[in-house]
Amino acid sequence: MRFVFFLMLAATLNAAPRLRLLQTVLNVPVVPGNNGPSQTVDALNAGDGQLHLQATSSVPWLAPSIGPTDFCGLLGPCIPVQIALQTSSLAKGTYTGTITVSDPNAIDAPQFVTVTVAVGGSVPDKLEFFVPPDGAAASSFSTVSAPNVALSSSPWLAASVGTAFQVRLVLTALNLAPGDYNGSVTITGSSFAPDNKTVSVLLHVTTQPILRAIPATVQFRIPQGANKQTAQIGIANAGQGTLTLSSSGVTASTATGNWLSVQGNVQGITVTADPSGLSPNTYSGTISIASNAANSSVTVPVQLTLAAQTPPVATSSGLIANDTQGGGALAQGDVVSMFGDQFTYGDPQNAAGLPLLTNLGGVQVFVNKQLAPLYYVSPTQINFEVPIDASLGDGTVQVVRSGQTGNLAYINIKSLVPNFLLLNGGPYAIMTTATNDLTGIPSHPVKAGDAVVIYTIGLGPTSPSVPSGTASPAPPNTLAQVTSASQVCFGAQTPFFQPPCATPFFVGLSPGFVGLYQINVVIPQGVPSGNTPVYFLVNGVSSDAVQLAVQ
């Protein structure tokens, strides 16, 4: 029966269309008082059958429609999603909307196109900066076509034009006394008339504190009826002296409703958006931070997009092996992060212990119709383990929230996809000594003869086999080992150089963990000092390469 089930699943997958969009982000400059130029995004069918597309908009100034099938060169037949920009009534400013492209019978649908229009263009009317003596600041903006840039006679102001017609301004207060300095930058020659203007530049050189809010804007996207969400704003002093908040401190204000609240001090600010009682719409608010800084009260814009409830949506190509450098195929037993929307309406939840459950807060994940163990669930991210016996090849992942099924997302599963676990996102791997001290990094390099433990994922089945979601065996039990031949190589392989490689003395699941592997190896002689590439092979399949600091 299991064999018959997989044949039926494969037949269903092979017969299904699979949506692919050639572009998902559009940035369009618009002349004030005019409709913007129409845009087209081409959709392809990466599967079988036929696509039957629909398109809807989150804002009234975007009007999408589906055009007749066209031909996209070597890519074959494509379906144009045509987008009219009805922007004539929009005031000067930046606006963002979303086009949803859907087909209820397609894999990797719906997908989304984010459209941002800059009414009046992206060149500001004026710029203002605060820096300490001998300090510096920078700012960038883009023009539609190659500009001519002329500066006022201000030795503290410099400009350059980079790729995509990005104008970068650099202000340097070297040898400038405290005070205010005025300058300007004049843009000419752009094919977009609103770009061509003179931008006034005001530089404040001050010995007072300078308040920086990080990030400078905050955005929430919450489904109607979901729990409130929080975000953090960090506060930094980019100037001199001691930064303190004024008696008025940190305050929040909104144009509609009381959905925005704030708590915090100079150590940091917590912003809370509570959607209770609100209808789907976009809401704006501000956080004001009053201080003794030279730039006084700093305002942080806050936007809440309250979305209508939908089934859970897994983003196309939104599955990646956890903590690695990229996506692509996944391995049996892999630790996976999946991104999307409306996975849950509750607060984020972590697994309480082992074995991992297949239902966390009412959320389930099916990999080829097989329940997957869950590490973590939040409204926009789920971390799960690919079942160790998941069928190989093309398949699907689907999220179910409290019985409501989401879309099908494409997945490709292999027996192994070796990857390092990266330290703080790279470029070094998580590697320890036998006493669990981090090593292989500039502050603690390795040397020949060191025994190290390299942590990895994606090495596939082991002997003995460990059921999905359960902790791998620890001594005195028999450890779960990868039986395929393995090597760790140190250096970049070229036609003229074979880097030194070492055979590990253990490759297998890390005792007591789920989905985590380790490679125990001795650093061989002949590894060049400094930063050198390191990679490993399992059954001839190479991992990604990372940097290794060698003494």
C-alpha positions as CSV (number, residue, x, y, z in Angstrom):
1,M,0.0,0.0,0.0
2,R,2.9,2.4,0.8
3,F,4.3,1.8,-2.7
4,V,1.0,2.5,-4.3
5,F,0.5,5.7,-2.2
6,F,3.9,7.1,-3.4
7,L,3.0,6.2,-7.0
8,M,-0.3,8.1,-6.7
9,L,1.5,11.1,-5.0
10,A,4.1,11.2,-7.8
11,A,1.4,11.1,-10.5
12,T,-0.4,14.0,-8.8
13,L,2.8,16.0,-8.5
14,N,3.8,15.4,-12.1
15,A,0.3,16.4,-13.4
16,A,0.2,19.7,-11.4
17,P,1.2,23.1,-12.8
18,R,3.9,24.9,-10.9
19,L,3.8,28.7,-10.8
20,R,7.0,30.7,-11.3
21,L,7.2,34.5,-11.6
22,L,10.1,36.0,-13.4
23,Q,10.0,39.1,-11.2
24,T,8.5,39.7,-7.8
25,V,9.7,43.3,-6.9
26,L,8.9,46.4,-9.0
27,N,10.1,50.0,-8.2
28,V,8.6,52.6,-10.4
29,P,9.1,56.4,-10.4
30,V,5.9,58.4,-11.2
31,V,5.4,62.0,-12.2
32,P,3.0,63.7,-9.7
33,G,-0.5,64.0,-11.0
34,N,0.0,61.3,-13.6
35,N,-0.7,57.5,-13.9
36,G,2.5,55.5,-13.8
37,P,3.7,53.5,-16.7
38,S,2.0,50.0,-17.0
39,Q,4.1,47.1,-15.8
40,T,4.2,43.4,-16.8
41,V,5.4,40.4,-14.8
42,D,5.7,37.2,-16.8
43,A,4.5,33.9,-15.2
44,L,5.8,30.5,-16.2
45,N,4.6,26.9,-15.7
46,A,7.5,24.9,-14.3
47,G,5.3,21.8,-13.9
48,D,2.7,20.1,-16.0
49,G,-0.9,20.8,-17.0
50,Q,-2.0,24.4,-17.4
51,L,-2.0,27.5,-15.3
52,H,-5.3,29.3,-14.7
53,L,-4.2,32.5,-13.1
54,Q,-6.0,35.1,-11.1
55,A,-4.6,38.4,-9.9
56,T,-5.8,40.7,-7.1
57,S,-4.4,43.9,-5.5
58,S,-4.0,45.1,-1.9
59,V,-4.4,48.7,-2.9
60,P,-6.9,50.6,-5.2
61,W,-4.1,52.3,-7.2
62,L,-2.9,48.9,-8.6
63,A,-5.1,47.3,-11.2
64,P,-3.8,43.8,-12.3
65,S,-5.1,41.7,-15.1
66,I,-4.1,38.4,-16.8
67,G,-3.1,38.7,-20.5
68,P,-3.1,36.1,-23.2
69,T,-0.3,33.5,-23.3
70,D,2.9,34.9,-24.9
71,F,6.3,33.5,-25.7
72,C,9.3,34.3,-23.5
73,G,12.2,33.2,-25.8
74,L,14.1,30.2,-24.6
75,L,11.9,30.0,-21.5
76,G,9.0,29.0,-23.6
77,P,5.3,30.0,-23.2
78,C,4.5,32.5,-20.5
79,I,1.5,34.3,-19.2
80,P,1.8,38.1,-18.7
81,V,0.4,39.6,-15.5
82,Q,-0.3,43.2,-16.5
83,I,-0.4,45.9,-13.9
84,A,-1.9,49.3,-14.4
85,L,-0.6,52.1,-12.1
86,Q,-3.6,54.4,-11.3
87,T,-1.5,56.9,-9.4
88,S,-2.8,60.2,-10.6
89,S,-4.5,61.0,-7.3
90,L,-1.5,60.1,-5.1
91,A,0.4,63.0,-3.5
92,K,4.2,63.1,-3.6
93,G,5.7,60.3,-1.6
94,T,6.4,56.6,-1.6
95,Y,3.6,54.0,-1.8
96,T,3.8,50.2,-1.7
97,G,1.1,47.6,-2.7
98,T,1.0,43.9,-3.3
99,I,-0.3,41.9,-6.3
100,T,-1.4,38.3,-5.4
101,V,-1.0,35.9,-8.3
102,S,-2.9,32.7,-7.6
103,D,-4.1,29.4,-9.0
104,P,-5.8,27.1,-6.5
105,N,-4.6,24.0,-8.4
106,A,-1.0,25.0,-8.8
107,I,2.1,24.2,-6.7
108,D,3.9,27.3,-5.3
109,A,0.8,29.4,-5.6
110,P,-0.1,32.0,-4.6
111,Q,2.9,34.2,-5.2
112,F,3.3,38.0,-4.6
113,V,4.6,40.9,-6.5
114,T,5.6,43.9,-4.4
115,V,5.1,47.2,-6.2
116,T,6.6,50.4,-4.9
117,V,6.0,53.7,-6.6
118,A,7.9,56.9,-5.9
119,V,5.6,59.7,-6.8
120,G,8.0,62.6,-7.6
121,G,10.9,60.2,-7.8
122,S,13.5,59.3,-5.2
123,V,15.7,62.4,-5.2
124,P,15.0,64.3,-1.9
125,D,14.3,68.0,-1.7
126,K,16.7,68.5,1.2
127,L,19.1,66.5,3.4
128,E,20.2,67.1,7.0
129,F,23.0,65.5,9.0
130,F,24.4,65.5,12.5
131,V,28.0,64.5,13.1
132,P,30.6,65.0,15.8
133,P,33.8,66.9,15.0
134,D,36.0,64.9,12.7
135,G,33.1,62.5,12.1
136,A,31.4,61.5,8.8
137,A,28.0,60.7,7.4
138,A,26.7,59.3,4.1
139,S,23.4,59.1,2.2
140,S,22.3,57.7,-1.1
141,F,19.4,58.1,-3.5
142,S,18.7,56.9,-7.1
143,T,17.8,58.5,-10.3
144,V,16.0,57.0,-13.2
145,S,18.9,57.4,-15.7
146,A,22.5,58.5,-15.6
147,P,22.7,61.9,-13.9
148,N,25.1,64.8,-14.0
149,V,26.1,65.8,-10.5
150,A,27.4,69.2,-9.5
151,L,28.3,70.2,-5.9
152,S,28.5,73.5,-4.2
153,S,31.9,74.7,-3.2
154,S,31.8,72.8,0.1
155,P,35.1,70.9,0.7
156,W,33.3,68.7,3.3
157,L,30.9,67.3,0.7
158,A,31.7,64.7,-2.0
159,A,29.5,62.7,-4.4
160,S,29.9,59.6,-6.7
161,V,27.5,57.8,-9.0
162,G,27.4,54.0,-8.7
163,T,25.5,51.1,-10.3
164,A,21.7,51.6,-11.0
165,F,22.4,55.4,-11.1
166,Q,22.8,55.5,-7.3
167,V,24.1,58.9,-6.2
168,R,26.1,58.5,-3.0
169,L,26.9,61.6,-0.8
170,V,29.7,61.5,1.8
171,L,30.1,64.3,4.3
172,T,33.3,64.6,6.3
173,A,33.7,67.0,9.2
174,L,37.5,66.8,9.3
175,N,38.9,69.9,10.9
176,L,35.5,71.5,11.0
177,A,34.6,73.5,14.2
178,P,31.2,72.9,15.8
179,G,28.5,74.8,13.8
180,D,26.2,74.6,10.9
181,Y,27.4,74.2,7.3
182,N,25.3,74.6,4.2
183,G,25.9,73.1,0.8
184,S,24.0,71.7,-2.2
185,V,24.0,69.0,-4.8
186,T,22.4,69.7,-8.2
187,I,21.1,66.8,-10.4
188,T,20.7,67.3,-14.1
189,G,20.5,65.1,-17.2
190,S,18.1,62.5,-15.9
191,S,15.4,61.3,-18.3
192,F,12.9,61.6,-15.4
193,A,12.1,65.3,-15.0
194,P,11.4,65.3,-11.2
195,D,14.9,64.0,-10.6
196,N,16.5,67.2,-11.9
197,K,16.7,69.5,-9.0
198,T,19.0,71.2,-6.5
199,V,19.1,69.4,-3.1
200,S,20.0,71.5,-0.2
201,V,22.4,69.9,2.3
202,L,22.7,71.0,5.9
203,L,25.5,69.6,8.1
204,H,25.4,70.1,11.9
205,V,28.8,69.6,13.5
206,T,28.2,69.2,17.2
207,T,29.8,68.1,20.5
208,Q,26.5,67.1,21.9
209,P,25.0,63.5,21.8
210,I,23.4,62.4,18.5
211,L,20.5,60.0,18.8
212,R,20.3,57.2,16.3
213,A,17.2,54.9,16.2
214,I,17.8,51.4,14.8
215,P,15.9,50.6,12.7
216,A,14.7,54.0,11.4
217,T,11.2,52.6,10.5
218,V,9.1,49.8,11.9
219,Q,6.6,47.7,9.9
220,F,4.1,45.1,11.2
221,R,1.9,42.7,9.1
222,I,-0.7,41.0,11.2
223,P,-3.8,39.0,10.2
224,Q,-7.2,40.2,11.6
225,G,-7.9,38.4,14.8
226,A,-4.3,37.4,15.5
227,N,-2.3,38.2,18.6
228,K,-0.5,41.5,19.1
229,Q,3.1,41.6,17.9
230,T,6.2,43.5,19.2
231,A,9.3,44.9,17.6
232,Q,12.5,46.3,19.1
233,I,14.1,49.7,18.4
234,G,17.7,50.1,19.6
235,I,19.1,53.5,20.6
236,A,22.7,54.6,19.9
237,N,24.7,57.7,20.6
238,A,26.6,58.6,17.4
239,G,27.9,61.8,19.0
240,Q,29.8,62.9,22.1
241,G,28.8,63.2,25.7
242,T,26.1,61.1,27.5
243,L,22.8,60.5,25.9
244,T,19.7,60.7,28.1
245,L,16.0,60.8,27.4
246,S,13.9,63.8,28.3
247,S,11.2,63.8,30.8
248,S,8.6,63.2,28.0
249,G,10.6,60.1,27.1
250,V,9.2,57.8,24.4
251,T,5.7,58.3,23.2
252,A,3.5,56.8,20.5
253,S,0.8,58.4,18.4
254,T,-1.6,57.1,15.7
255,A,-4.1,58.7,13.3
256,T,-6.7,56.0,13.8
257,G,-7.3,53.8,16.9
258,N,-5.1,53.1,19.8
259,W,-3.3,50.1,18.3
260,L,0.3,51.4,19.0
261,S,2.0,51.4,22.3
262,V,5.6,51.8,23.4
263,Q,7.8,51.1,26.4
264,G,11.5,51.8,26.8
265,N,14.5,53.9,27.7
266,V,17.9,54.7,26.4
267,Q,18.8,50.9,26.6
268,G,16.1,50.1,24.0
269,I,12.5,50.4,23.1
270,T,9.7,47.8,22.7
271,V,7.0,48.7,20.2
272,T,3.7,46.8,20.4
273,A,1.0,46.7,17.7
274,D,-2.4,45.3,18.9
275,P,-4.9,44.7,16.1
276,S,-7.9,44.1,18.4
277,G,-11.0,45.6,16.9
278,L,-9.4,46.8,13.7
279,S,-10.6,46.0,10.2
280,P,-8.2,45.0,7.4
281,N,-6.4,48.2,6.2
282,T,-3.1,50.0,6.5
283,Y,-2.6,52.1,9.6
284,S,0.2,54.6,10.3
285,G,1.7,55.8,13.5
286,T,4.9,57.3,14.9
287,I,7.2,56.8,17.8
288,S,8.7,60.0,19.2
289,I,12.0,59.8,21.2
290,A,12.8,63.0,23.1
291,S,16.3,63.4,24.4
292,N,19.2,65.8,25.1
293,A,20.7,65.0,21.7
294,A,21.5,67.7,19.2
295,N,18.8,66.3,16.9
296,S,16.4,66.5,19.9
297,S,13.2,64.5,19.3
298,V,13.7,61.7,16.7
299,T,10.6,60.3,15.0
300,V,10.3,56.7,13.9
301,P,7.4,55.9,11.5
302,V,5.4,52.8,12.2
303,Q,3.1,51.0,9.7
304,L,0.6,48.3,10.5
305,T,-0.8,46.3,7.6
306,L,-3.8,44.4,9.0
307,A,-4.5,41.6,6.5
308,A,-7.7,39.6,6.0
309,Q,-7.5,36.1,7.3
310,T,-6.4,33.5,4.7
311,P,-5.2,29.9,4.8
312,P,-1.5,29.6,5.7
313,V,0.8,30.5,2.8
314,A,4.2,29.0,2.3
315,T,6.4,31.3,0.2
316,S,7.7,29.9,-3.1
317,S,11.3,28.9,-2.7
318,G,11.0,29.9,1.0
319,L,12.5,26.7,2.4
320,I,16.2,26.6,3.3
321,A,18.4,24.3,5.3
322,N,18.6,26.0,8.7
323,D,21.6,28.3,9.2
324,T,23.3,27.5,5.9
325,Q,24.3,29.7,3.0
326,G,21.5,28.9,0.7
327,G,18.5,26.9,-0.3
328,G,18.1,24.3,-3.0
329,A,17.6,20.6,-2.4
330,L,17.0,19.3,1.1
331,A,18.2,16.1,2.7
332,Q,16.3,13.4,4.5
333,G,16.5,14.4,8.2
334,D,17.4,18.0,7.3
335,V,16.6,20.9,9.7
336,V,14.5,23.3,7.6
337,S,13.3,26.9,8.0
338,M,10.1,27.6,6.0
339,F,8.9,31.2,5.5
340,G,5.5,32.5,4.7
341,D,2.4,34.1,6.2
342,Q,-0.5,33.3,8.6
343,F,1.1,30.1,9.8
344,T,-0.4,30.8,13.2
345,Y,-2.5,33.5,14.9
346,G,-0.9,32.8,18.3
347,D,2.4,33.8,19.8
348,P,5.6,32.1,18.6
349,Q,6.2,28.7,20.2
350,N,9.3,26.5,20.6
351,A,9.2,22.8,21.1
352,A,9.0,22.1,24.8
353,G,11.3,19.0,24.7
354,L,12.1,15.8,22.9
355,P,10.8,13.9,21.0
356,L,9.5,16.7,18.8
357,L,5.8,16.9,18.3
358,T,4.1,17.0,14.9
359,N,1.5,19.5,16.2
360,L,2.7,22.7,17.8
361,G,0.0,25.3,18.7
362,G,-2.4,23.7,16.3
363,V,0.1,23.9,13.4
364,Q,1.1,20.9,11.4
365,V,3.5,20.5,8.4
366,F,3.1,17.7,5.9
367,V,6.1,16.7,3.7
368,N,4.7,14.5,0.9
369,K,1.6,13.9,3.0
370,Q,3.8,12.8,5.9
371,L,3.8,14.7,9.2
372,A,7.1,16.4,10.1
373,P,8.4,17.0,13.6
374,L,8.3,20.7,14.6
375,Y,11.0,22.8,16.4
376,Y,9.4,26.2,16.2
377,V,6.2,27.9,14.9
378,S,5.6,31.7,14.5
379,P,3.2,33.6,12.2
380,T,5.9,33.9,9.4
381,Q,8.4,31.1,10.1
382,I,8.3,27.3,10.9
383,N,11.4,25.2,11.7
384,F,10.9,21.5,11.1
385,E,12.7,18.3,10.4
386,V,12.3,16.6,7.1
387,P,11.3,13.0,7.9
388,I,14.3,10.7,7.7
389,D,12.3,8.3,5.5
390,A,10.8,11.0,3.3
391,S,10.5,9.9,-0.4
392,L,13.4,11.2,-2.6
393,G,12.9,13.5,-5.5
394,D,10.3,16.2,-6.3
395,G,7.6,16.6,-3.7
396,T,5.5,19.1,-1.8
397,V,5.2,20.7,1.7
398,Q,1.9,21.9,3.1
399,V,1.0,23.7,6.3
400,V,-2.2,23.0,8.2
401,R,-3.3,25.6,10.7
402,S,-6.1,24.4,13.1
403,G,-7.4,22.1,10.4
404,Q,-7.2,24.7,7.6
405,T,-4.9,23.6,4.8
406,G,-2.5,25.9,3.1
407,N,-0.9,25.9,-0.4
408,L,1.4,23.3,-1.8
409,A,5.1,24.4,-1.9
410,Y,7.6,22.6,-4.0
411,I,10.4,20.6,-2.4
412,N,13.2,18.4,-3.7
413,I,14.7,15.8,-1.3
414,K,18.0,14.0,-1.6
415,S,19.5,11.4,0.6
416,L,22.2,13.9,1.7
417,V,22.9,17.6,1.1
418,P,26.0,18.3,3.3
419,N,26.2,21.8,4.8
420,F,28.2,23.4,7.6
421,L,26.4,25.2,10.4
422,L,27.6,28.8,10.2
423,L,28.8,30.9,13.1
424,N,26.8,34.1,13.2
425,G,25.9,33.7,9.5
426,G,29.5,33.0,8.3
427,P,32.1,33.0,6.9
428,Y,33.3,30.6,9.6
429,A,31.7,27.3,10.7
430,I,30.6,26.3,14.2
431,M,33.6,24.3,15.2
432,T,34.8,23.4,18.7
433,T,37.6,21.8,20.6
434,A,37.1,18.6,22.7
435,T,36.3,20.9,25.6
436,N,33.6,22.8,23.7
437,D,35.6,26.0,23.1
438,L,35.0,27.7,19.7
439,T,37.9,27.3,17.3
440,G,38.8,27.8,13.7
441,I,38.1,31.5,14.1
442,P,40.7,34.4,14.1
443,S,40.6,34.7,17.9
444,H,41.2,31.0,18.4
445,P,42.8,29.5,15.2
446,V,43.4,25.8,14.8
447,K,46.8,24.2,14.3
448,A,48.1,20.9,12.9
449,G,47.3,18.0,15.3
450,D,44.2,19.7,16.9
451,A,41.2,17.4,17.3
452,V,38.1,19.4,16.4
453,V,34.3,18.9,16.2
454,I,32.6,20.4,13.2
455,Y,28.8,20.8,13.3
456,T,26.8,20.1,10.2
457,I,23.4,19.2,8.8
458,G,22.1,17.3,5.9
459,L,24.2,14.1,6.1
460,G,21.2,11.8,5.8
461,P,20.4,8.4,7.2
462,T,22.6,6.7,9.8
463,S,23.3,3.3,11.3
464,P,21.6,2.7,13.6
465,S,18.6,4.6,12.1
466,V,17.1,7.3,14.4
467,P,13.3,8.0,14.1
468,S,12.4,11.5,13.1
469,G,12.0,13.9,15.9
470,T,13.8,11.8,18.5
471,A,17.1,12.5,20.2
472,S,20.1,10.7,18.7
473,P,21.6,8.1,21.0
474,A,24.3,9.0,23.5
475,P,26.9,6.8,25.3
476,P,26.8,4.1,26.5
477,N,24.4,3.4,23.6
478,T,25.8,2.9,20.1
479,L,26.2,6.2,18.4
480,A,24.3,6.9,15.1
481,Q,27.0,7.0,12.4
482,V,27.1,8.0,8.8
483,T,28.5,4.9,7.1
484,S,29.5,6.5,3.8
485,A,33.1,7.4,3.2
486,S,33.9,10.9,4.4
487,Q,36.8,13.4,4.1
488,V,37.5,16.9,5.3
489,C,39.7,19.0,2.9
490,F,41.7,22.1,3.7
491,G,42.4,24.6,0.9
492,A,41.0,25.4,-2.5
493,Q,41.2,22.7,-5.0
494,T,42.7,23.7,-8.4
495,P,43.9,21.8,-11.5
496,F,47.4,22.2,-10.1
497,F,46.8,21.7,-6.4
498,Q,45.1,19.0,-4.3
499,P,44.5,20.3,-0.8
500,P,45.4,18.1,2.1
501,C,42.5,16.0,3.3
502,A,41.9,14.1,6.5
503,T,39.6,11.1,7.2
504,P,37.4,11.8,10.3
505,F,37.4,9.4,13.2
506,F,33.6,10.0,13.7
507,V,30.8,11.2,11.4
508,G,27.3,11.0,12.7
509,L,24.4,12.5,14.7
510,S,25.4,14.6,17.6
511,P,24.3,12.7,20.8
512,G,21.1,14.0,22.4
513,F,20.1,16.3,19.5
514,V,17.6,16.1,16.6
515,G,18.9,16.5,13.0
516,L,22.4,17.8,14.1
517,Y,25.5,16.0,12.9
518,Q,29.1,16.3,13.8
519,I,32.4,15.5,12.2
520,N,35.3,14.7,14.5
521,V,38.6,15.1,12.7
522,V,42.3,15.9,13.4
523,I,43.8,18.9,11.5
524,P,46.5,17.4,9.2
525,Q,50.0,18.7,8.5
526,G,50.4,21.0,5.6
527,V,47.4,23.3,6.0
528,P,48.4,26.8,5.1
529,S,48.3,29.4,7.9
530,G,45.8,32.3,7.9
531,N,42.3,32.0,6.5
532,T,42.0,29.0,4.3
533,P,38.9,27.3,2.7
534,V,37.6,24.1,4.2
535,Y,35.0,21.7,2.9
536,F,34.0,18.1,3.4
537,L,32.8,15.2,1.3
538,V,30.3,12.5,2.2
539,N,30.0,9.6,-0.3
540,G,31.6,11.9,-2.8
541,V,29.1,14.7,-2.4
542,S,30.8,18.0,-1.5
543,S,29.6,20.5,1.1
544,D,29.7,24.2,0.9
545,A,33.1,25.8,1.6
546,V,33.7,28.1,4.6
547,Q,36.8,29.8,6.0
548,L,39.1,28.3,8.6
549,A,41.5,30.3,10.7
550,V,44.8,28.4,10.9
551,Q,47.8,29.3,13.2
